[in-house]
Amino acid sequence: MQPKPRFFRRSDDYRTATLDSVQRDLQKLGGDRHAIVVGPAAGLLCEFYALLKTDTGWEAKQASIFDLKSNRSRPDGWTSSDAAGLPLFPALVRWDELKRGRIDHALIP
């Protein structure tokens, strides 16, 4: 059995949804559909907005790539998946942080 997001497991309207149907938005629920991919070996952070799975792969309306080996900002006028040009990833709270009850990094408001 394929896993599916918690919302779809709780909702009687979407019990037949699969992970694949959710990734393709076959239920036509829309939403921001953000995705974050961290490539530690390459030192890259990739953030996507309006990401959908297609028959040929994945499509996003917006993609931002941040070089984690640099402190340079994105060029003036360039947006990001948060529209301000900033990465979302630093503002995320990780499971291990929740579990231990302590966050040791800054959060962007």
Secondary structure, 3 states (H helix, E strand, C coil): CCCCCHHHHHCHHHCCCCHHHHHCCCCCCCCCCCEEEEECCCCEEEEEECCEEECCEEECCEEEEEECCCCCCCCCCCCCCCCCCCCCHHHCCCHHHHHHCCCCCCCCC
